[in-house]
Amino acid sequence: MARLNDQYEVIGFLRIDYVKKATGDRVQGYEVYLTPTQPPEGLIGVYAEKVYLSEKYAFYKPEIGDIVRKAYNRFGSVEDLIVSG
C-alpha cells in the first residue's frame, strides 16, 4: 500500500509490562495505535496500525493526538516514534 506521507496521529496506546516465563526477562514498553494523517487513496472507513515500542530502545512516550514519524532500526522494524514539529 503506497502512503502519501509518513506522518501518523497517535489514536491510542497500551502499556506493556510482563515477565517472560521461558527466560524470566522483563518486557516493558507500549503498543501504540496510529492512523495516517493522509489516509491511503480509496480507503473506506478507518485505517489504523499498531507498533510496539520497547522502553529499552524508544525515547518516545505516547500522547493521544501527537503527530509522529516512524524511526526504523537496521532490521526494518519500528524502533521509535519521533514527534513531528
Buried (B, 14 or more C-beta within 10 A) or exposed (E): EEEEEEBBBBBEBEEBEEEEEEEEEEBEBBBBBBBBBEBEEEEEEEEEEEBBBEBEEBEBEBEEEBEBEBBEEEEEEBBBBEEBE
